[in-house]
């Protein structure tokens, strides 16, 4: 269905605020100015054993003005959306820019971008905020109760998270655009306890968050590329038996194994070892005091062997139902797609307009984002995805090609150093592979490597039928801290001779 931006948001004095803020900024000498209005609705419910434990409904709305004056940034924001306030914020932003000038180490310049006028709405069918809370809670509670019906599962915990983000952007160059996007996540964790020993194990559903509406939670949607319809009921039917097997499973023997990694696990490894590593501000040291740096520095473009020649990773803000997909970023740059790693070699970074200009790129690739009106836009991660083999096999065929290995499914804990180089990841399910066949679950598995060694060990990619768009709603960055939603597509893939630790033994050491 074709949908427009909600009428109540468009009824705000958007153009009047833009005219007032931009006009005043221009009068005061700004070479660039932009005005943003943001409305962010968030709904969150937490359930335990079929009962609602907590519910939050938040609606954050505000206005910001950002300027460049004398080569310096200035920014001011408020929760009052009015033309008079836009004018006042423009004056404050200009004052801040001029106050910053004596401390500036370089002049801010912005890469050119065409001007745009229009609107964009993410594709969804049912607005989750139009569904009564009682209906949402009832659906999740019913699924929890069914998980417990067979007696294996002792405790079930679920969280349901929905966001509707509406934005308006205008700048001195003439761009004026409005956008609306919806995203949703349902996560359920089941717990089983051994009545004899008191030992327990957990298993969490693997359905990823998605830029869809309520239809994703009900399952009333269709596959679109890697954005799949998730069969919540079928997964719930499997979990009790899988969890009972996991409770009895032997602890893994440490050593080197070939790993078949499912996309529900691999997306997080992509996020941490490729997504963050190719943020240009991080690679330049701009995030060093908070989030660290990156080994993937600009001087290595075109030469750094990031992984095997099978590795092709793109950044994009256009994938349908991607969590980072937009019409334009928060600097008015049109959404696009580009290569980060091609044929195993580092070839690109993530940019905003100021970094693009500083390092001689013809334009930004549209990676500016601010999570609310009172935060200034910074470079944030786009959708970062590993391409499948167009003619690649399915998961069963990948497993059949492994003599001695482990199938890794779902994500759990992770750890990576401040340069995004040394890492360790765990998962939800681990199945031993012997002579090309699954040979029962093991537990306490953690795989450990460096980024380049791990991606260099990539020896096989699954086909499009294995491809899944995973991701997270809460990628953190910046000071003050901001969160951003981001998707990562990946096929199932095989990595050879990877170091596997026994997490339980390591914890006891």
C-alpha positions in Angstrom: 0.0 0.0 0.0 1.0 3.6 -0.7 1.2 5.7 2.4 2.1 9.3 3.1 3.7 11.0 6.1 1.1 11.2 9.0 -1.1 14.2 8.8 -0.5 15.2 12.4 3.2 15.6 11.8 2.7 17.5 8.6 0.3 19.8 10.5 3.3 21.1 12.5 4.6 24.5 11.3 7.4 22.8 9.4 7.9 25.2 6.6 7.4 28.2 8.8 10.1 26.9 11.2 12.4 26.3 8.2 11.9 29.8 6.8 12.4 31.4 10.2 15.5 29.4 11.2 17.2 29.4 7.8 16.4 33.1 7.2 17.9 34.2 10.5 21.0 32.0 10.1 21.6 33.5 6.7 21.2 37.0 8.0 23.9 36.2 10.6 26.4 35.0 8.1 26.0 31.2 8.0 27.4 29.6 4.9 25.3 26.5 5.7 22.3 26.0 7.9 19.8 23.2 8.3 16.6 22.9 10.3 15.3 19.6 11.6 12.0 18.6 13.2 11.9 15.1 14.7 9.0 13.2 16.2 10.0 9.9 17.7 7.4 7.5 19.1 8.6 4.5 21.1 6.6 1.6 22.5 8.1 -1.1 24.7 6.4 -4.0 26.5 8.1 -6.6 28.7 6.3 -9.9 29.5 7.2 -12.9 31.7 5.4 -16.2 31.8 2.3 -14.8 30.0 2.0 -11.7 32.2 2.9 -8.1 31.5 5.7 -6.8 33.6 6.2 -3.4 32.2 5.1 -1.0 29.5 6.5 2.2 28.2 5.1 4.6 25.6 7.2 7.6 24.8 6.8 10.5 22.3 9.8 12.8 21.9 9.4 15.8 19.7 11.8 18.7 19.0 13.4 21.2 16.7 17.1 21.8 15.9 19.2 24.3 13.9 22.7 23.5 12.8 25.0 26.1 11.1 28.4 26.5 9.7 29.8 30.0 10.4 33.4 31.0 9.8 34.2 27.4 9.1 32.9 26.1 12.5 29.8 24.1 13.5 27.1 25.5 15.7 24.1 23.6 17.0 21.1 24.4 19.1 17.9 22.5 19.9 14.7 22.6 21.9 11.5 20.6 22.4 9.4 23.7 21.3 8.5 23.5 17.6 7.7 27.1 16.5 9.0 29.7 14.1 9.9 32.1 16.9 11.9 29.3 18.6 13.6 28.4 15.3 14.8 31.9 14.9 16.1 31.9 18.5 17.9 28.6 18.0 19.5 29.9 14.8 20.9 32.8 16.8 22.3 30.5 19.5 23.8 28.2 17.0 25.6 31.1 15.3 26.9 32.3 18.7 28.2 28.8 19.5 30.0 28.5 16.1 31.7 31.9 16.6 32.7 31.0 20.2 34.3 27.8 18.8 36.4 29.5 16.2 39.5 30.1 18.4 39.6 26.4 19.2 39.1 25.1 15.7 41.9 23.0 14.2 40.4 23.1 10.6 37.6 24.7 8.7 34.4 22.8 8.1 33.5 22.3 4.5 30.6 20.2 3.1 30.7 18.1 0.0 28.2 19.2 -2.7 24.8 17.5 -2.9 21.9 18.2 -5.3 18.8 19.7 -3.7 15.7 17.7 -3.1 12.0 18.4 -2.4 9.8 15.5 -1.5 8.8 12.9 1.0 9.6 9.2 1.7 7.8 6.6 3.8 9.2 3.1 4.6 7.1 0.2 3.3 4.9 -1.2 6.0 1.2 -2.4 6.2 0.0 -2.0 9.7 1.2 0.9 11.9 2.1 -0.8 15.2 1.0 2.3 17.1 -2.5 1.8 15.7 -2.8 -1.6 17.3 -4.2 -1.5 20.9 -1.6 -2.4 23.5 -4.0 -5.1 24.9 -3.9 -6.8 21.5 -0.1 -6.7 21.3 0.3 -8.0 24.8 -2.3 -10.8 24.2 -0.5 -12.1 21.1 2.9 -12.3 22.9 1.4 -13.8 26.1 -0.3 -16.5 24.1 3.0 -17.5 22.4 4.7 -17.6 25.8 2.1 -19.9 27.2 2.4 -22.2 24.2 6.2 -22.4 24.8 5.6 -23.6 28.3 2.9 -26.2 27.4 5.3 -29.2 26.9 6.8 -28.9 30.4 10.5 -28.4 29.3 10.5 -24.6 29.5 10.3 -23.2 33.0 10.4 -19.5 32.3 9.7 -17.4 29.3 10.7 -13.7 28.9 9.7 -11.5 26.0 10.2 -7.9 24.9 8.3 -6.1 22.1 9.8 -2.9 20.8 8.3 -0.6 18.2 9.5 2.8 16.9 7.9 5.3 14.5 10.3 8.0 13.4 9.1 11.1 11.5 11.5 13.8 10.4 11.6 17.1 8.4 14.8 18.5 7.0 15.4 21.8 5.3 18.6 23.7 4.4 19.9 26.9 2.9 20.6 25.2 -0.4 16.9 24.5 -1.0 16.4 20.9 0.1 13.1 20.3 2.0 12.2 16.7 2.7 9.9 14.8 5.1 10.2 11.1 6.0 8.5 8.5 8.1 9.8 5.0 9.0 8.6 2.2 11.3 10.6 -0.6 12.9 9.8 -3.4 15.2 11.4 -6.2 17.2 10.1 -9.2 19.1 12.5 -11.2 21.2 11.7 -14.2 23.4 14.0 -16.1 25.7 13.1 -19.6 27.0 14.8 -21.1 30.1 15.0 -24.8 31.0 16.3 -26.1 34.3 17.7 -29.6 35.1 15.7 -30.7 38.1 18.4 -33.0 39.3 21.5 -30.7 39.0 20.0 -27.3 39.0 21.8 -26.4 35.9 20.0 -24.2 33.4 20.2 -23.2 29.7 18.6 -20.5 27.7 17.5 -20.2 24.1 16.4 -16.9 22.4 14.4 -16.6 19.2 16.3 -15.7 16.1 13.8 -13.5 14.3 15.6 -10.2 13.6 14.2 -6.7 14.0 12.8 -5.3 10.8 11.7 -2.1 9.2 8.1 -3.4 8.9 4.9 -2.9 10.8 2.7 -5.1 13.0 2.3 -7.5 10.1 5.8 -8.8 10.8 4.9 -9.9 14.4 1.7 -11.6 13.3 3.6 -13.3 10.4 1.2 -11.7 7.8 3.9 -10.6 5.4 6.0 -11.9 2.5 9.7 -12.4 1.9 11.4 -9.4 0.3 15.0 -10.3 -0.5 16.7 -11.0 2.8 13.8 -9.4 4.8 12.0 -12.6 5.4 8.6 -13.4 6.8 9.4 -15.0 10.2 7.5 -18.1 11.2 7.3 -17.4 14.9 5.0 -20.4 15.6 7.3 -22.9 13.9 10.3 -21.6 15.8 8.4 -21.8 19.1 7.5 -25.4 18.4 11.2 -26.3 17.9 12.6 -24.5 20.9 11.5 -26.8 23.8 13.1 -29.9 22.2 16.2 -27.9 21.2 16.5 -26.5 24.6 16.2 -29.9 26.3 18.9 -31.2 24.0 21.1 -28.3 24.8 20.7 -28.9 28.5 22.1 -32.5 28.1 24.7 -31.5 25.5 28.4 -32.1 26.2 30.7 -29.1 26.6 32.8 -28.4 23.5 36.3 -29.6 23.2 38.5 -26.5 22.5 40.5 -26.6 19.2 40.3 -25.6 15.6 37.2 -26.3 13.6 35.6 -25.5 10.3 32.6 -23.3 11.2 29.3 -23.1 9.2 27.9 -19.8 10.5 24.2 -19.0 10.0 23.3 -15.4 9.1 21.5 -15.0 12.4 24.9 -15.2 14.0 27.1 -13.8 11.3 25.3 -10.4 11.1 26.7 -9.4 14.5 30.3 -10.4 13.4 29.8 -8.2 10.3 28.5 -5.3 12.5 31.4 -5.3 14.9 34.3 -6.3 12.6 33.3 -4.6 9.3 30.5 -2.1 10.1 32.3 -0.2 12.9 35.8 -0.7 11.4 34.8 1.1 8.2 33.4 4.2 9.9 35.7 6.9 8.6 35.5 9.1 11.8 36.6 6.1 13.8 39.4 5.2 11.4 40.6 8.8 11.7 40.6 8.8 15.5 37.7 11.1 16.0 36.0 8.5 18.2 39.1 7.4 20.0 38.2 8.9 23.4 35.0 7.0 23.6 34.6 4.1 21.1 38.1 3.5 19.9 39.7 3.6 16.5 40.0 1.2 13.6 42.7 -0.8 11.9 41.1 -0.1 8.5 42.6 3.3 8.0 42.2 5.4 4.8 45.8 4.9 3.7 45.0 1.1 3.3 42.3 1.7 0.7 42.8 -0.6 -2.3 45.6 -2.6 -0.6 44.3 -4.1 2.7 43.5 -7.7 2.3 40.4 -7.7 4.5 39.4 -11.3 3.7 39.3 -13.9 1.1 38.4 -13.0 -2.5 34.9 -14.4 -1.8 34.2 -11.4 0.5 32.0 -8.6 -1.0 30.5 -6.2 1.5 28.4 -3.3 0.6 27.1 -0.3 2.6 23.6 1.0 1.7 20.7 3.0 2.8 18.3 1.6 0.1 17.6 -2.1 1.0 13.8 -2.6 1.4 12.9 -3.1 5.0 16.5 -2.3 6.1 16.7 -0.7 9.5 19.1 2.0 8.2 17.1 2.6 5.0 15.9 6.1 4.3 15.1 8.4 1.5 17.7 11.0 2.6 20.1 11.1 5.5 20.1 13.8 8.1 22.2 16.1 6.0 19.8 15.9 3.0 22.0 13.4 1.1 20.0 10.9 -1.1 20.2 7.2 -0.1 22.6 5.1 -2.1 24.7 1.9 -2.1 28.5 1.5 -2.4 31.3 -1.1 -1.8 33.2 -1.3 1.4 35.1 -4.5 0.7 35.3 -5.9 -2.9 37.0 -9.2 -3.7 38.4 -9.3 -0.2 40.1 -5.8 -0.4 39.1 -2.7 1.6 37.8 -0.2 -1.0 35.5 2.2 0.9 34.4 3.9 4.1 31.2 5.4 5.6 31.0 9.2 5.1 29.1 12.3 6.0 29.4 15.6 4.1 32.2 17.2 6.1 34.4 14.1 6.0 33.7 13.6 2.3 34.9 17.2 1.6 37.9 16.9 3.9 39.2 13.8 2.1 38.4 14.7 -1.4 35.3 12.6 -2.1 33.0 14.1 -4.7 30.0 13.6 -2.4 28.9 12.0 0.9 27.5 8.4 0.7 24.7 9.5 3.1 25.7 8.3 6.5 24.7 11.2 8.7 22.0 10.4 11.4 20.7 11.9 14.6 18.5 9.8 16.8 16.5 12.8 18.1 16.1 16.5 17.6 18.3 17.5 20.5 21.3 15.5 19.2 23.4 16.7 16.3 23.8 14.5 13.3 27.0 12.4 13.2 28.3 9.7 10.9 26.4 6.5 11.6 26.4 3.0 10.1 24.3 2.2 7.1 23.1 -1.2 6.3 26.3 -3.3 5.9 25.9 -6.6 4.2 27.9 -9.6 2.9 26.8 -10.7 -0.5 25.8 -14.3 -1.1 27.1 -16.5 -3.9 24.5 -16.0 -6.7 24.7 -19.7 -7.5 25.6 -20.9 -4.0 24.3 -23.9 -2.1 21.8 -24.1 0.6 22.6 -24.7 4.3 22.4 -28.4 4.1 24.9 -28.5 1.2 27.3 -26.3 3.1 27.1 -28.6 6.1 27.7 -31.6 3.8 31.0 -30.2 2.7 32.4 -30.1 6.2 34.2 -33.1 7.7 34.9 -31.8 11.2 33.1 -28.7 12.3 30.4 -26.8 14.1 27.2 -25.2 12.9 26.7 -21.8 14.7 23.2 -20.3 14.9 21.9 -17.2 16.7 23.8 -14.6 18.5 24.5 -14.1 22.2 27.6 -12.4 23.6 30.5 -10.7 21.9 33.7 -9.0 22.6 36.0 -7.0 20.3 39.0 -4.7 20.9 39.0 -0.9 20.4 40.6 -1.2 17.0 37.9 -3.7 15.8 40.6 -6.4 15.3 40.7 -9.0 18.0 37.4 -10.6 18.8 35.3 -13.4 20.3 31.7 -14.3 19.6 29.3 -16.9 21.0 25.8 -18.0 19.8 22.5 -19.7 20.7 22.9 -23.1 19.2 25.9 -25.2 18.3 25.7 -28.4 16.4 28.7 -30.7 15.8 29.4 -31.6 12.2 31.0 -34.9 11.5 31.6 -36.3 8.0 29.1 -33.8 6.5 26.3 -34.6 8.9 24.9 -32.9 12.1 25.9 -34.9 15.1 24.1 -33.4 18.0 24.4 -30.2 20.0 27.4 -29.0 22.0 27.6 -26.0 24.3 29.9 -23.4 25.7 31.3 -22.5 22.2 33.1 -19.3 21.6 34.9 -18.6 18.3 38.0 -16.3 18.5 40.1 -14.7 15.8 41.4 -11.4 14.3 39.2 -9.6 11.8 41.5 -10.3 8.8 42.3 -13.9 9.8 38.7 -14.7 10.2 37.5 -13.2 7.0 40.6 -14.6 5.3 39.4 -18.1 6.3 36.1 -17.7 4.4 36.0 -20.6 1.9 32.3 -20.9 0.9 29.2 -18.7 0.7 25.6 -19.9 0.7 23.2 -18.9 -2.1 20.4 -16.3 -1.9 18.1 -18.9 -0.3 20.3 -18.7 2.8 20.4 -14.9 2.9 18.8 -13.1 5.9 18.6 -9.4 6.8 19.5 -9.3 10.5 20.4 -6.3 12.6 19.9 -4.3 15.8 17.8 -1.3 16.9 20.4 0.0 19.4 23.8 0.5 17.9 25.6 3.0 20.2 28.0 5.8 19.3 28.9 9.4 20.2 29.0 11.7 23.1 26.3 12.3 24.2 25.5 8.8 23.4 23.1 8.1 20.4 21.5 4.9 19.2 20.8 4.0 15.6 19.0 1.1 14.0 21.0 -0.9 11.4 20.6 -4.0 9.3 23.2 -6.5 8.1 22.4 -9.0 5.4 24.4 -12.2 5.2 24.2 -15.7 3.7 25.3 -18.8 5.6 29.0 -19.2 5.2 31.9 -21.6 5.9 35.1 -20.5 7.6 37.9 -23.0 7.9 40.3 -23.8 10.8 38.8 -21.2 13.3 40.0 -21.2 16.9 37.1 -22.4 19.2 37.3 -21.9 23.0 35.3 -23.5 25.7 33.6 -20.5 27.3 32.9 -22.3 30.5 36.5 -23.4 31.0 37.7 -19.9 30.1 35.3 -18.4 32.7 36.6 -20.7 35.4 40.3 -20.0 34.6 
